[in-house]
Amino acid sequence: MIILDGSHGEGGGQIVRTALALSTVTGRAFRVTDIRKNRPQPGLKAQHLTAITALKEICGAKAPLVGLGITELEYAPGAVTGGNYSFDIGTAGSISLLLQALLLPLLFAPKPVKLTLTGGTCGLWQAPVEYFQHVLLPHLQKFAEITCAIERRGYYPKGNGRVVVRVKPRVHDLTLLKIVPFDLSVQGKLVSIHGVSHASADLEKREVAERQARAAKLLLRKYDVPVTIDTHYSESLSTGSGITLWARFQNGDEFHTVLGADAIGERDVSADAVGTIVAENLKKEIDSGAAVDSYLADQLLPFLAFCGGVVKTSTVTEHARTNMMVIEKFLDVKFVVEDNLITANKNKSL
């Protein structure tokens, strides 16, 4: 059994999410202690419990004595199955973070999978679902045909957003995985910038979504490429807004990579300021010359470990370094970090 220290490094919930995903894929059980010890409210949160509940149903996993706030977890996976599943976080807990625990195992399911997930679609300290859709997923299509649709937005604190993810695996047996290594060492040519600016319906009269979009466009026009930012309003249980941007790059005539950035509306922060903040963050990523932004680098690490290869990011975060530690516990891989270049060296066939 693999033993993990949940307080290691960044010491957040990523340790649990990555361990759940890799344990289920590899069949290796684990125990983790001091879960989220470095957080104001340590222990498992609703999205972690939902991930465990989901994996119990999807693969027959065993995880006794789990509950909110529990700081120690023992998990033993079973065999992943396909089919249709619905899971409700019950709060504004992050759907995109829940998917970090579920998606990787489902890439190798024996048949297609449909997930209907209820919870938060954006919020502080979490990637919005639009980031998952438009920044992460383009890099994962080599593993499976994956689609993601937001059917209802869920803002903090009540959540109740609904997202449907469909996965059609290309390889059903991990031992048959033969994928070209990642080569995201150069940025490529910027060809377009896209985005979604959204808000709850009660903010429509104040034109919150439009103001976020206009402010972002104003800063991004310097790149002399098409900038398209859609605006949406939706009925929701809580008031909220957000904006996600992504820049697409080509290498020759083919798609190469995506850089992303996002921001959410907050009390006492104007919609114009939110749009400016997200555009400035995307601008920093583009101007860094990186092929992947710092958040994408972190999220790609498990997939990089399976395929091998290299990614150049704008910043190697402590979050990413902690993620590397967990991955190296489960897989025969060694990460090497030189400046902002992350290389995954596979020691032998996985």
Residue frames relative to the residue before (quaternion, step in Angstrom):
aa qw qx qy qz dx dy dz
M 1.0000 0.0000 0.0000 0.0000 0.00 0.00 0.00
I 0.4030 -0.7077 0.5324 0.2310 3.55 -0.99 0.89
I 0.1901 -0.7805 0.5894 0.0861 3.58 -0.91 0.97
L 0.0683 -0.8100 0.5824 -0.0098 3.56 -0.81 1.06
D 0.3155 -0.7108 0.6002 0.1870 3.53 -1.17 0.75
G 0.3191 -0.7989 0.4829 0.1632 3.57 -0.37 1.23
S 0.6498 0.4996 -0.3228 0.4733 3.58 1.25 -0.17
H 0.4240 0.7303 -0.4529 0.2858 3.58 1.29 -0.06
G 0.8649 0.0952 -0.0587 0.4893 3.56 -1.11 0.73
E 0.8383 -0.0357 0.0736 0.5390 3.55 -0.75 -1.11
G 0.2402 -0.8593 0.4343 0.1234 3.56 1.25 -0.45
G 0.4985 0.6671 -0.4246 0.3551 3.59 1.10 0.60
G 0.7724 -0.3820 0.2675 0.4312 3.52 -1.33 -0.29
Q 0.4854 0.6715 -0.4388 0.3478 3.59 1.22 -0.26
I 0.5787 0.5867 -0.3756 0.4240 3.59 1.07 -0.67
V 0.6818 0.4777 -0.2817 0.4771 3.58 0.91 -0.92
R 0.6721 0.5103 -0.3091 0.4386 3.60 0.84 -0.96
T 0.6833 0.4730 -0.2930 0.4727 3.59 0.87 -0.92
A 0.6443 0.5210 -0.3254 0.4556 3.58 0.97 -0.81
L 0.6358 0.5246 -0.3337 0.4574 3.61 0.95 -0.82
A 0.6766 0.5038 -0.2947 0.4490 3.57 0.88 -0.96
L 0.7334 0.4319 -0.2469 0.4633 3.59 0.76 -1.03
S 0.5936 0.5508 -0.3645 0.4597 3.58 1.08 -0.61
T 0.6777 0.4967 -0.2907 0.4578 3.57 0.93 -0.91
V 0.6635 0.5001 -0.3025 0.4671 3.58 1.01 -0.79
T 0.7744 0.3798 -0.1896 0.4691 3.59 0.85 -0.98
G 0.4282 -0.7050 0.4670 0.3187 3.60 1.18 -0.44
R 0.5464 0.6198 -0.3892 0.4072 3.60 1.27 0.22
A 0.3711 -0.7436 0.5183 0.2018 3.57 -0.68 1.12
F 0.0774 -0.8001 0.5925 0.0539 3.59 -1.22 0.41
R 0.1662 -0.7242 0.6526 0.1486 3.48 -1.41 0.24
V 0.0707 -0.7906 0.6079 0.0203 3.56 -0.92 0.94
T 0.1767 -0.7824 0.5931 0.0697 3.55 -0.99 0.94
D 0.8175 0.2515 -0.1851 0.4838 3.58 -1.31 0.27
I 0.0918 0.8377 -0.5300 0.0941 3.58 0.94 0.93
R 0.8514 -0.0424 -0.0261 0.5221 3.56 -0.88 1.08
K 0.1317 0.8361 -0.5191 0.1189 3.56 1.03 0.82
N 0.7130 0.4709 -0.2554 0.4524 3.58 1.05 -0.73
R 0.5767 0.5882 -0.3739 0.4263 3.59 1.25 0.17
P 0.6385 -0.5401 0.3740 0.4010 3.63 -1.17 0.51
Q 0.7640 0.1630 -0.1037 0.6157 3.58 1.13 -0.70
P 0.2174 -0.8251 0.5084 0.1158 3.60 0.08 1.28
G 0.6874 0.5149 -0.3569 0.3674 3.52 -1.35 0.19
L 0.7199 -0.4491 0.3237 0.4187 3.52 -1.36 0.08
K 0.2189 -0.7496 0.6105 0.1322 3.55 -1.13 0.77
A 0.7640 -0.4107 0.2408 0.4354 3.55 -1.32 0.17
Q 0.6798 0.4876 -0.3205 0.4444 3.61 0.88 -0.81
H 0.6107 0.5236 -0.3623 0.4707 3.63 1.15 -0.51
L 0.6522 0.5111 -0.3128 0.4644 3.58 0.96 -0.86
T 0.6390 0.5164 -0.3274 0.4667 3.58 1.02 -0.77
A 0.6220 0.5375 -0.3394 0.4572 3.58 1.02 -0.76
I 0.6675 0.4901 -0.3021 0.4721 3.59 0.94 -0.88
T 0.6348 0.5241 -0.3187 0.4699 3.58 0.97 -0.86
A 0.6610 0.5138 -0.3019 0.4560 3.56 0.94 -0.93
L 0.6955 0.4700 -0.2845 0.4631 3.59 0.89 -0.89
K 0.5651 0.5648 -0.3889 0.4587 3.58 1.15 -0.46
E 0.7017 0.4498 -0.2615 0.4868 3.56 1.01 -0.84
I 0.7053 0.4863 -0.2717 0.4385 3.58 0.91 -0.91
C 0.8352 0.1233 -0.0445 0.5342 3.60 0.95 -0.78
G 0.5158 -0.6611 0.4246 0.3414 3.61 1.19 0.19
A 0.2315 0.8013 -0.5191 0.1866 3.58 1.12 0.64
K 0.2631 -0.7400 0.5968 0.1646 3.53 -1.27 0.49
A 0.1443 0.7653 -0.6110 0.1417 3.56 -0.84 1.07
P 0.1208 -0.8414 0.5237 0.0561 3.61 0.17 1.24
L 0.8560 0.2233 -0.1310 0.4475 3.52 -1.36 0.37
V 0.3783 0.7057 -0.5181 0.3007 3.59 0.80 0.96
G 0.1847 0.7674 -0.5989 0.1352 3.56 -1.14 0.68
L 0.6925 -0.4598 0.3386 0.4409 3.57 -1.25 0.27
G 0.8243 0.2396 -0.1880 0.4773 3.54 -0.95 0.92
I 0.4544 0.6758 -0.4630 0.3500 3.60 1.22 -0.08
T 0.2423 -0.8133 0.5175 0.1095 3.61 -0.79 0.98
E 0.7319 0.2972 -0.2344 0.5665 3.60 1.25 0.17
L 0.0422 -0.8075 0.5874 -0.0347 3.54 -0.90 0.99
E 0.0803 -0.7501 0.6539 0.0581 3.54 -1.09 0.84
Y 0.0284 -0.8273 0.5566 -0.0706 3.55 -0.69 1.15
A 0.0305 -0.7742 0.6321 -0.0086 3.54 -0.96 0.99
P 0.2896 -0.8038 0.4945 0.1599 3.64 -0.50 1.14
G 0.2629 -0.7107 0.6181 0.2094 3.51 -1.39 0.15
A 0.7053 -0.4346 0.3337 0.4498 3.57 -1.22 -0.44
V 0.4476 -0.7022 0.4909 0.2562 3.57 -0.86 1.00
T 0.1307 -0.7719 0.6181 0.0716 3.55 -1.06 0.82
G 0.4492 -0.6607 0.5173 0.3067 3.57 -1.24 0.27
G 0.3736 0.7474 -0.5101 0.2040 3.55 -1.26 -0.35
N 0.5756 -0.5794 0.4585 0.3506 3.54 -1.35 -0.23
Y 0.0020 0.8096 -0.5844 0.0554 3.56 -0.85 1.04
S 0.1110 -0.7682 0.6265 0.0709 3.56 -1.19 0.64
F 0.0260 0.7991 -0.5978 0.0574 3.56 -0.89 0.98
D 0.1698 -0.7884 0.5890 0.0522 3.56 -0.99 0.94
I 0.3806 -0.7317 0.5210 0.2200 3.57 -0.63 1.13
G 0.3760 -0.7678 0.4466 0.2639 3.57 1.17 -0.60
T 0.7403 0.2319 -0.1615 0.6100 3.59 1.31 -0.13
A 0.6376 -0.4664 0.4011 0.4638 3.57 -1.23 -0.48
G 0.2394 0.7792 -0.5330 0.2267 3.58 1.19 0.50
S 0.5905 -0.6708 0.3495 0.2814 3.52 -1.00 0.96
I 0.3881 -0.7013 0.5571 0.2175 3.54 -0.85 1.05
S 0.6620 0.5127 -0.3220 0.4418 3.60 0.92 -0.81
L 0.6462 0.4892 -0.3267 0.4862 3.61 1.07 -0.65
L 0.5900 0.5514 -0.3572 0.4693 3.58 1.07 -0.67
L 0.6674 0.5187 -0.3015 0.4411 3.58 0.94 -0.86
Q 0.5645 0.5910 -0.3984 0.4164 3.60 1.15 -0.43
A 0.6855 0.4529 -0.2817 0.4956 3.59 1.13 -0.55
L 0.7494 0.4402 -0.2164 0.4447 3.59 1.05 -0.73
L 0.6512 0.5886 -0.3433 0.3341 3.58 0.87 -0.92
L 0.6614 0.5356 -0.3302 0.4083 3.59 0.75 -0.98
P 0.6785 0.4666 -0.3257 0.4646 3.67 0.76 -0.81
L 0.6745 0.5194 -0.3037 0.4279 3.59 1.00 -0.79
L 0.5309 0.6232 -0.4128 0.3993 3.60 1.22 -0.31
F 0.7586 0.3263 -0.1777 0.5352 3.58 1.21 -0.48
A 0.2885 0.7639 -0.5202 0.2502 3.57 1.17 0.56
P 0.5589 -0.6361 0.4146 0.3335 3.63 -1.12 0.58
K 0.7864 0.0777 -0.0629 0.6095 3.60 1.26 -0.24
P 0.7075 -0.4710 0.2961 0.4358 3.62 -1.18 0.31
V 0.2165 -0.7716 0.5921 0.0844 3.51 -1.24 0.64
K 0.0935 -0.7508 0.6499 0.0713 3.53 -1.16 0.73
L 0.0959 -0.7867 0.6094 0.0236 3.56 -0.81 1.09
T 0.0784 -0.7446 0.6601 0.0607 3.57 -0.97 0.88
L 0.0386 -0.8381 0.5409 -0.0588 3.55 -0.38 1.30
T 0.1454 -0.7907 0.5926 0.0491 3.56 -0.95 0.96
G 0.4074 0.6871 -0.5196 0.3031 3.58 -0.88 0.99
G 0.7399 -0.3617 0.2976 0.4829 3.55 -1.06 -0.79
T 0.2763 -0.7744 0.5474 0.1556 3.58 -0.96 0.86
C 0.7777 0.0111 -0.0493 0.6266 3.59 1.31 -0.11
G 0.2178 0.7771 -0.5706 0.1522 3.57 -1.21 0.34
L 0.6841 -0.4565 0.3555 0.4440 3.55 -1.30 0.06
W 0.8556 0.1456 -0.1177 0.4826 3.55 -1.17 0.74
Q 0.6973 0.3853 -0.3073 0.5205 3.57 1.04 0.70
A 0.4741 -0.6389 0.5130 0.3224 3.55 -1.11 0.60
P 0.4293 -0.6818 0.5131 0.2959 3.61 -0.87 0.82
V 0.6407 -0.5354 0.3749 0.4029 3.56 -1.18 0.46
E 0.5932 0.5707 -0.3704 0.4304 3.62 1.08 -0.63
Y 0.6118 0.5292 -0.3485 0.4734 3.60 1.08 -0.64
F 0.6261 0.5302 -0.3182 0.4750 3.56 0.98 -0.89
Q 0.6767 0.5207 -0.2832 0.4366 3.58 0.92 -0.99
H 0.8529 0.2775 -0.0703 0.4367 3.51 0.58 -1.25
V 0.7225 0.3975 -0.2532 0.5058 3.61 1.20 -0.31
L 0.7449 0.3895 -0.2258 0.4924 3.60 0.81 -0.96
L 0.6982 0.5313 -0.3043 0.3710 3.59 0.65 -1.10
P 0.6087 0.5596 -0.3931 0.4021 3.67 0.89 -0.63
H 0.6826 0.4841 -0.2854 0.4671 3.58 1.13 -0.59
L 0.7020 0.4827 -0.2599 0.4546 3.60 1.22 -0.33
Q 0.4500 0.7115 -0.4484 0.3004 3.58 1.23 -0.05
K 0.5405 0.6082 -0.4034 0.4185 3.60 1.22 -0.29
F 0.6764 0.4851 -0.2838 0.4761 3.58 1.18 -0.56
A 0.7963 -0.0921 0.1401 0.5812 3.56 0.94 -0.93
E 0.4713 -0.5962 0.5447 0.3546 3.52 -1.32 0.22
I 0.0137 0.8290 -0.5516 0.0911 3.56 -0.37 1.29
T 0.0087 -0.7764 0.6301 0.0073 3.56 -0.96 0.90
C 0.0983 -0.7853 0.6104 0.0339 3.55 -1.17 0.62
A 0.0204 -0.8049 0.5923 -0.0295 3.58 -0.79 1.04
I 0.2755 -0.7314 0.6001 0.1703 3.57 -0.96 0.92
E 0.1716 -0.8122 0.5531 0.0708 3.57 -0.44 1.21
R 0.7869 -0.0164 0.0240 0.6164 3.59 1.19 -0.53
R 0.3561 -0.7426 0.5251 0.2146 3.59 -0.87 0.90
G 0.1269 -0.7899 0.5973 0.0557 3.53 -1.12 0.75
Y 0.1269 -0.8075 0.5753 0.0296 3.56 -0.57 1.21
Y 0.5971 -0.5477 0.4508 0.3745 3.54 -1.32 0.40
P 0.6379 -0.1635 -0.7474 -0.0887 1.66 -2.05 1.45
K 0.6372 0.5939 -0.3305 0.3632 3.63 1.18 -0.36
G 0.3238 -0.7772 0.4956 0.2132 3.59 1.16 -0.35
N 0.4133 0.7366 -0.5002 0.1909 3.54 -0.81 -1.15
G 0.3645 0.6954 -0.5257 0.3274 3.59 1.12 0.53
R 0.1753 -0.7850 0.5846 0.1062 3.57 -1.17 0.50
V 0.0406 -0.7913 0.6084 -0.0459 3.52 -0.88 1.10
V 0.1647 -0.7754 0.6039 0.0832 3.56 -0.98 0.88
V 0.0588 -0.7880 0.6127 -0.0117 3.56 -0.76 1.12
R 0.1001 -0.7832 0.6128 0.0339 3.53 -0.91 0.99
V 0.0788 -0.7982 0.5973 -0.0014 3.56 -0.91 0.99
K 0.0453 -0.7686 0.6381 0.0000 3.54 -0.83 1.08
P 0.2960 -0.8075 0.4794 0.1748 3.61 -0.05 1.28
R 0.3479 -0.7139 0.5695 0.2122 3.54 -1.17 0.68
V 0.7625 0.1662 -0.0933 0.6183 3.58 1.23 -0.56
H 0.2556 -0.8069 0.5178 0.1242 3.60 -0.66 1.07
D 0.7368 0.3257 -0.1841 0.5631 3.57 1.24 -0.42
L 0.4678 -0.7096 0.4549 0.2659 3.56 -0.61 1.17
T 0.6424 0.5423 -0.3331 0.4269 3.60 1.03 -0.71
L 0.6699 0.4858 -0.3007 0.4740 3.59 1.22 -0.35
L 0.4257 0.7308 -0.4490 0.2881 3.56 1.30 -0.04
K 0.1162 0.7651 -0.6220 0.1198 3.56 -0.65 1.16
I 0.1702 0.7985 -0.5439 0.1940 3.51 0.00 1.33
V 0.5403 -0.6182 0.4636 0.3331 3.55 -1.00 0.83
P 0.5293 -0.6455 0.4382 0.3333 3.62 -0.87 0.86
F 0.5633 -0.5750 0.4691 0.3632 3.54 -1.21 0.52
D 0.0203 0.7567 -0.6533 -0.0125 3.56 -1.10 0.72
L 0.1972 0.7631 -0.5773 0.2135 3.52 0.10 1.37
S 0.2488 0.8008 -0.4957 0.2259 3.53 0.82 1.11
V 0.7487 0.2622 -0.1837 0.5804 3.59 1.26 -0.28
Q 0.5490 -0.6648 0.4084 0.2998 3.54 -1.07 0.71
G 0.3451 -0.7306 0.5199 0.2773 3.59 0.91 -0.82
K 0.6303 -0.5398 0.4128 0.3754 3.55 -1.33 -0.20
L 0.4045 -0.7021 0.5349 0.2393 3.56 -0.84 1.01
V 0.0871 -0.8321 0.5476 0.0164 3.58 -0.71 1.08
S 0.8094 -0.0824 0.0650 0.5778 3.61 1.09 -0.50
I 0.2088 -0.7364 0.6285 0.1384 3.53 -1.34 0.43
H 0.0856 -0.8038 0.5886 -0.0073 3.54 -0.90 1.01
G 0.0527 0.8184 -0.5719 0.0196 3.55 -1.23 0.23
V 0.2026 -0.7224 0.6420 0.1580 3.48 -1.42 0.22
S 0.0773 -0.7650 0.6391 0.0172 3.55 -0.83 1.09
H 0.0270 0.8378 -0.5379 0.0894 3.58 -0.56 1.13
A 0.0020 -0.7850 0.6194 -0.0071 3.53 -1.26 0.44
S 0.5861 -0.5493 0.4523 0.3875 3.53 -1.29 0.33
A 0.6614 -0.5646 0.3305 0.3669 3.56 -1.15 0.70
D 0.6342 0.5536 -0.3427 0.4169 3.62 1.06 -0.61
L 0.6672 0.4773 -0.3020 0.4856 3.61 1.28 -0.14
E 0.4211 0.7430 -0.4489 0.2630 3.58 1.28 -0.01
K 0.6444 0.5313 -0.3385 0.4334 3.61 0.92 -0.80
R 0.6862 0.4568 -0.2765 0.4940 3.59 1.16 -0.56
E 0.3749 -0.7711 0.4464 0.2561 3.57 1.37 0.09
V 0.1307 0.8409 -0.5140 0.1078 3.55 1.05 0.79
A 0.6756 0.4926 -0.3089 0.4532 3.61 0.81 -0.93
E 0.6662 0.5025 -0.3031 0.4603 3.59 0.94 -0.88
R 0.6645 0.5054 -0.3110 0.4543 3.60 0.95 -0.84
Q 0.6117 0.5281 -0.3499 0.4738 3.59 1.03 -0.72
A 0.6830 0.5006 -0.2818 0.4511 3.56 0.89 -0.98
R 0.6639 0.5139 -0.3140 0.4432 3.60 0.88 -0.90
A 0.6599 0.5105 -0.3115 0.4549 3.58 0.93 -0.89
A 0.6499 0.5103 -0.3159 0.4663 3.57 1.00 -0.80
K 0.6539 0.5258 -0.3141 0.4441 3.58 0.89 -0.92
L 0.6130 0.5832 -0.3451 0.4062 3.56 0.99 -0.85
L 0.7106 0.4433 -0.2538 0.4838 3.58 0.96 -0.85
L 0.7266 0.4800 -0.2435 0.4270 3.57 1.02 -0.79
R 0.5100 0.6714 -0.4259 0.3282 3.60 1.19 -0.21
K 0.5031 0.6696 -0.4086 0.3628 3.60 1.25 -0.31
Y 0.6585 0.5520 -0.3138 0.4039 3.60 1.16 -0.57
D 0.3190 -0.7931 0.4766 0.2051 3.59 1.25 -0.09
V 0.5457 0.5175 -0.4538 0.4780 3.55 0.90 1.06
P 0.6363 -0.5191 0.3734 0.4315 3.62 -1.13 0.35
V 0.0885 -0.7715 0.6292 0.0311 3.57 -0.99 0.94
T 0.0203 0.8086 -0.5829 0.0774 3.55 -0.50 1.23
I 0.0430 0.7931 -0.6035 0.0703 3.58 -0.59 1.16
D 0.2563 -0.7782 0.5600 0.1228 3.56 -0.51 1.23
T 0.2123 -0.7664 0.5909 0.1356 3.57 -1.17 0.59
H 0.0248 -0.8069 0.5891 -0.0362 3.57 -1.00 0.89
Y 0.1081 -0.7393 0.6584 0.0906 3.51 -1.25 0.63
S 0.0033 0.8083 -0.5884 0.0199 3.56 -1.08 0.67
E 0.5285 -0.5913 0.5018 0.3453 3.53 -1.24 0.54
S 0.0978 0.7972 -0.5879 0.0966 3.59 -0.89 0.92
L 0.5962 -0.5973 0.4039 0.3529 3.55 -1.23 0.43
S 0.7752 0.2134 -0.1211 0.5821 3.59 1.20 -0.51
T 0.5177 -0.6179 0.4955 0.3235 3.55 -1.24 0.54
G 0.2774 0.7674 -0.5473 0.1861 3.57 -0.95 0.82
S 0.0701 -0.7775 0.6216 0.0645 3.52 -1.34 0.19
G 0.0496 0.7950 -0.6041 0.0239 3.54 -1.28 0.26
I 0.1305 -0.7723 0.6148 0.0923 3.54 -1.30 0.21
T 0.0850 -0.7750 0.6258 0.0233 3.54 -1.01 0.90
L 0.1033 -0.7883 0.6058 0.0310 3.56 -0.95 0.94
W 0.0144 0.7878 -0.6154 -0.0232 3.54 -1.18 0.53
A 0.2453 -0.7599 0.5928 0.1051 3.52 -1.07 0.91
R 0.2287 -0.7932 0.5564 0.0949 3.55 -0.81 1.06
F 0.1331 -0.7946 0.5918 0.0270 3.53 -1.00 0.95
Q 0.2089 -0.7629 0.5991 0.1246 3.54 -1.18 0.63
N 0.1966 -0.7074 0.6617 0.1517 3.50 -1.35 0.45
G 0.7646 -0.0032 -0.0495 0.6426 3.57 -0.02 1.28
D 0.7611 -0.3321 0.2645 0.4903 3.56 -0.82 -0.99
E 0.6545 0.5379 -0.2990 0.4392 3.57 1.26 -0.06
F 0.6069 -0.5303 0.4461 0.3892 3.55 -1.26 0.51
H 0.1499 -0.8105 0.5628 0.0628 3.55 -0.96 0.88
T 0.7921 -0.2166 0.1828 0.5407 3.59 0.62 -1.05
V 0.2640 -0.7329 0.6056 0.1624 3.54 -1.40 0.17
L 0.1448 -0.7455 0.6423 0.1038 3.54 -1.10 0.78
G 0.1050 -0.8337 0.5413 0.0302 3.59 -0.88 0.85
A 0.0148 -0.7576 0.6515 0.0377 3.52 -1.39 0.26
D 0.0307 -0.8091 0.5869 0.0037 3.57 -1.13 0.54
A 0.0360 -0.7687 0.6378 0.0325 3.54 -1.31 0.37
I 0.2290 -0.7643 0.5833 0.1520 3.57 -1.16 0.53
G 0.5599 -0.5964 0.4580 0.3478 3.54 -1.22 0.52
E 0.0627 -0.7927 0.6063 0.0133 3.55 -1.03 0.82
R 0.6281 -0.5295 0.4098 0.3964 3.54 -1.20 0.51
D 0.8377 0.1610 -0.1608 0.4964 3.57 -0.98 0.91
V 0.6184 0.4459 -0.3748 0.5276 3.60 1.22 0.45
S 0.3918 -0.7518 0.4762 0.2337 3.59 -0.56 1.11
A 0.6254 -0.5398 0.4094 0.3870 3.56 -1.23 0.49
D 0.6237 0.5364 -0.3396 0.4560 3.59 1.05 -0.75
A 0.6527 0.5122 -0.3110 0.4636 3.58 1.00 -0.82
V 0.6209 0.5361 -0.3443 0.4567 3.60 1.02 -0.77
G 0.6651 0.5016 -0.3012 0.4640 3.58 0.94 -0.88
T 0.6467 0.5139 -0.3138 0.4682 3.56 1.02 -0.78
I 0.6399 0.5396 -0.3233 0.4414 3.58 0.95 -0.88
V 0.7026 0.4609 -0.2944 0.4552 3.60 0.77 -0.97
A 0.6419 0.5158 -0.3313 0.4606 3.60 1.02 -0.72
E 0.6386 0.5178 -0.3282 0.4652 3.58 1.00 -0.76
N 0.6481 0.5158 -0.3173 0.4618 3.57 1.01 -0.80
L 0.6558 0.4833 -0.3171 0.4855 3.60 0.97 -0.80
K 0.6168 0.5540 -0.3401 0.4439 3.58 0.99 -0.81
K 0.6413 0.5216 -0.3255 0.4590 3.61 0.96 -0.84
E 0.6572 0.5065 -0.3131 0.4621 3.57 0.98 -0.84
I 0.6612 0.5003 -0.3113 0.4643 3.59 0.89 -0.90
D 0.7195 0.4657 -0.2558 0.4472 3.57 0.80 -1.03
S 0.5640 0.6080 -0.3873 0.4027 3.61 1.22 -0.33
G 0.4121 -0.7110 0.4692 0.3233 3.58 1.19 -0.52
A 0.4422 0.7075 -0.4460 0.3242 3.58 1.30 0.11
A 0.4401 -0.6784 0.5232 0.2691 3.54 -1.25 0.50
V 0.7703 0.1111 -0.0888 0.6216 3.59 1.24 -0.42
D 0.4688 -0.6599 0.4984 0.3103 3.56 -1.06 0.69
S 0.7065 -0.5016 0.2920 0.4050 3.56 -1.24 0.41
Y 0.6567 0.5014 -0.3201 0.4635 3.62 1.04 -0.66
L 0.6476 0.5063 -0.3214 0.4701 3.58 1.01 -0.78
A 0.5978 0.5650 -0.3632 0.4376 3.58 1.00 -0.77
D 0.6518 0.5191 -0.2992 0.4650 3.56 0.96 -0.92
Q 0.7182 0.4626 -0.2545 0.4532 3.58 0.84 -1.00
L 0.6664 0.5080 -0.3046 0.4528 3.60 1.13 -0.56
L 0.4707 0.7343 -0.4227 0.2462 3.60 1.16 -0.47
P 0.6692 0.4798 -0.3442 0.4512 3.69 0.77 -0.78
F 0.6692 0.4903 -0.2946 0.4743 3.58 1.02 -0.80
L 0.6024 0.5408 -0.3362 0.4812 3.57 1.12 -0.71
A 0.6370 0.5384 -0.3255 0.4455 3.58 1.02 -0.78
F 0.6683 0.4930 -0.3066 0.4651 3.61 0.99 -0.75
C 0.7708 0.3864 -0.1864 0.4710 3.56 0.92 -0.91
G 0.3520 -0.6851 0.5417 0.3367 3.54 1.06 -0.74
G 0.4852 0.6763 -0.4761 0.2837 3.55 -1.28 0.13
V 0.4356 -0.6928 0.5305 0.2209 3.52 -1.33 -0.27
V 0.0474 -0.7606 0.6456 0.0495 3.56 -1.21 0.63
K 0.2355 -0.7354 0.6184 0.1460 3.53 -1.17 0.73
T 0.0661 -0.8186 0.5704 -0.0123 3.54 -0.62 1.16
S 0.6128 -0.5628 0.4058 0.3782 3.56 -1.27 0.27
T 0.7881 -0.0210 0.0528 0.6130 3.57 1.09 -0.78
V 0.2624 -0.7217 0.6128 0.1863 3.58 -0.98 0.80
T 0.2268 -0.8272 0.5046 0.0979 3.56 -0.23 1.29
E 0.6236 -0.5091 0.4281 0.4107 3.54 -1.30 0.25
H 0.5696 0.5842 -0.3588 0.4534 3.55 1.16 -0.65
A 0.6772 0.4852 -0.2868 0.4730 3.59 0.92 -0.92
R 0.6506 0.5153 -0.3248 0.4535 3.59 0.94 -0.82
T 0.6309 0.5125 -0.3294 0.4805 3.58 1.06 -0.71
N 0.6307 0.5355 -0.3207 0.4610 3.56 1.01 -0.82
M 0.6270 0.5373 -0.3337 0.4549 3.59 1.00 -0.80
M 0.6259 0.5478 -0.3351 0.4426 3.57 0.98 -0.84
V 0.6724 0.4909 -0.2999 0.4657 3.58 0.88 -0.94
I 0.6604 0.5229 -0.3114 0.4398 3.59 0.87 -0.94
E 0.6620 0.5120 -0.3056 0.4542 3.58 0.96 -0.87
K 0.5877 0.5677 -0.3731 0.4395 3.61 1.17 -0.40
F 0.7560 0.4022 -0.1946 0.4785 3.59 1.06 -0.81
L 0.7968 0.2651 -0.1108 0.5316 3.59 1.03 -0.76
D 0.4848 -0.6516 0.5041 0.2936 3.52 -1.20 0.61
V 0.4167 0.6754 -0.4768 0.3780 3.53 0.48 1.27
K 0.1423 -0.7677 0.6174 0.0962 3.54 -1.21 0.56
F 0.2586 -0.7613 0.5779 0.1398 3.54 -0.81 1.04
V 0.1092 -0.7617 0.6364 0.0534 3.53 -1.06 0.84
V 0.1179 -0.7952 0.5938 0.0354 3.57 -0.81 1.04
E 0.0433 0.7690 -0.6342 0.0677 3.53 -0.76 1.11
D 0.7809 -0.0971 -0.0217 0.6167 3.53 -0.35 1.31
N 0.7564 -0.3288 0.2459 0.5092 3.62 -0.56 -1.09
L 0.5015 0.6231 -0.4282 0.4206 3.56 1.21 0.53
I 0.1141 -0.7941 0.5961 0.0321 3.58 -0.71 1.11
T 0.0643 -0.7950 0.6032 -0.0011 3.57 -0.73 1.11
A 0.1941 -0.7607 0.6099 0.1080 3.55 -0.99 0.91
N 0.1166 -0.7996 0.5885 0.0258 3.57 -0.52 1.21
K 0.2279 -0.7728 0.5805 0.1176 3.55 -0.54 1.19
N 0.3699 -0.7662 0.4871 0.1972 3.56 -0.70 1.12
K 0.7785 -0.0798 0.0603 0.6197 3.54 1.16 -0.60
S 0.7089 -0.4482 0.3091 0.4484 3.57 -1.27 0.18
L 0.3268 -0.7380 0.5593 0.1889 3.55 -0.99 0.91
